[in-house]
Amino acid sequence: MQSPIIPRVILDTNAVLELLHWRDERLTPLATRIANKTVSLYTRPDCLNELARVLTYAHLKISAESAREILEQWRNQCHVVDIATPALPRCSDPDDQKFLQLAVSVDADLLITRDKAVLRMDRRKKFGHTRILTPERAIEWLTNSPETATRDAPDSADVAITKLP
């Protein structure tokens, strides 16, 4: 069955911070797509736990209230999935492996990161059709991807989506 494409997108923790905490102007086109629901965001519980932990780092100077708001906003914008993680080539930073696994698990179109170790993983081409790009390159890809493209719709049994409380 073919369905209109809504790109499936994963953001690593630093990209989430750029988007929601620092509100980097370069990410405005991505923020607009998120607000207009023309991308579908995915995360999983361990990614949310990492974001919650990073939001408490003293050097970021994020108040407890702002941290709660950022985490809640991100959780509400994402499909939170709890699915089996496939075996993949190992990233040199074990903390980033979960983002690669998530991307493959949900058949993501994009994994957005600035992390050099993760960006290098794109060269291995072991991640289905997932592209691993910087935010700017991802925005360029989203802008130039045909809106009328289609893809095989996944079997609903393949992805268990759970909204966390």
C-alpha positions in Angstrom: 0.0 0.0 0.0 1.4 3.4 -1.0 0.9 6.5 1.2 2.0 10.1 0.9 5.4 10.6 2.4 5.8 12.4 5.6 9.5 12.1 6.4 10.4 10.2 9.5 13.0 12.1 11.5 15.2 11.4 14.5 17.1 14.2 16.3 19.9 13.4 18.6 20.1 15.2 22.0 22.3 18.1 20.8 20.0 18.8 17.8 17.0 18.9 20.2 18.9 21.4 22.3 19.6 23.5 19.3 16.0 23.4 18.3 14.2 23.9 21.6 16.7 25.5 24.0 19.0 27.7 21.9 16.3 28.1 19.2 19.0 28.3 16.6 17.7 30.4 13.7 19.3 28.0 11.2 16.8 25.4 12.3 13.7 27.6 11.7 12.7 25.7 8.6 12.8 22.5 10.6 10.8 24.1 13.4 8.2 25.2 10.9 7.9 21.7 9.5 7.5 20.3 13.0 4.8 22.8 13.8 3.0 22.1 10.5 3.3 18.3 11.1 5.1 17.8 7.7 7.7 15.7 9.4 7.1 12.8 11.9 9.5 12.8 14.8 10.5 9.7 16.7 12.2 9.0 20.0 12.4 6.3 22.5 12.5 6.2 26.3 16.3 6.0 26.6 16.7 9.0 24.3 14.3 10.9 26.5 16.2 9.9 29.6 19.4 11.2 28.0 17.7 14.5 27.1 16.4 14.8 30.7 19.9 14.2 32.1 21.6 16.6 29.7 19.0 19.4 30.6 20.3 19.3 34.2 24.0 20.0 33.2 25.1 23.0 35.2 27.1 24.5 32.4 24.0 24.8 30.2 22.3 27.0 32.9 18.8 25.7 32.2 16.4 26.2 35.0 14.5 23.2 36.3 11.2 24.7 35.0 12.7 25.3 31.5 14.1 21.8 31.5 10.7 20.4 32.3 9.1 22.5 29.5 11.7 21.4 26.9 11.4 17.8 27.8 7.6 17.9 27.8 7.5 19.8 24.4 9.9 17.3 22.8 7.9 14.3 24.2 4.7 15.8 22.9 6.1 16.4 19.4 7.4 12.8 19.1 6.1 9.4 18.6 7.7 7.5 21.5 8.5 4.0 20.4 9.4 1.0 22.3 10.7 -1.6 19.8 13.4 -4.2 19.5 16.7 -2.8 18.5 18.5 -4.3 15.5 22.1 -5.3 15.6 24.1 -2.6 13.8 27.7 -1.5 13.2 29.0 0.1 16.4 29.4 3.8 16.7 32.6 4.9 18.3 30.5 6.7 21.0 28.3 4.1 22.7 25.9 6.8 23.9 25.0 7.5 20.3 24.2 3.9 19.3 20.6 4.3 20.5 19.9 7.0 17.9 21.2 4.7 15.1 19.1 1.9 16.4 16.0 4.1 16.6 16.5 5.4 13.0 16.7 1.9 11.6 13.9 0.6 13.8 11.4 3.2 12.5 12.8 3.3 9.0 13.7 6.9 9.5 14.5 9.1 6.5 16.8 11.3 8.5 18.9 11.2 11.6 19.9 14.8 12.4 23.1 15.3 14.3 26.3 17.4 14.5 28.1 14.5 16.2 31.1 13.7 14.0 31.1 10.0 15.2 27.5 9.6 14.1 28.0 11.5 10.9 30.9 9.2 10.0 28.5 6.3 10.3 26.5 7.5 7.3 29.5 6.4 5.1 28.9 2.8 6.1 25.5 2.7 4.4 24.2 0.0 6.8 21.2 2.0 7.9 18.6 1.2 5.2 17.7 4.4 3.5 18.3 6.6 6.5 20.5 9.6 5.8 22.6 10.9 8.7 23.0 14.6 8.2 23.8 17.9 10.0 20.7 20.1 10.6 21.5 22.3 7.7 22.0 19.4 5.3 18.8 17.8 6.6 16.8 21.0 6.0 18.2 21.1 2.5 17.2 17.5 2.0 13.7 18.2 3.3 13.3 21.2 1.1 14.4 19.4 -2.0 12.5 16.1 -1.4 9.4 15.7 -3.6 6.2 16.2 -1.6 4.4 13.6 -3.7 6.9 10.8 -3.1 5.5 7.6 -1.8 6.9 4.7 0.2 5.5 1.4 1.3 3.5 1.9 4.5 4.9 -0.1 7.3 2.8 -2.8 8.8 1.4 -1.4 12.0 2.6 -4.4 13.9 6.2 -3.5 13.0 6.2 -0.3 15.1 4.7 -0.1 18.5 4.0 3.6 19.3 3.5 4.5 22.9 2.9 8.0 24.3 4.5 8.2 27.7 2.8 10.0 30.5 
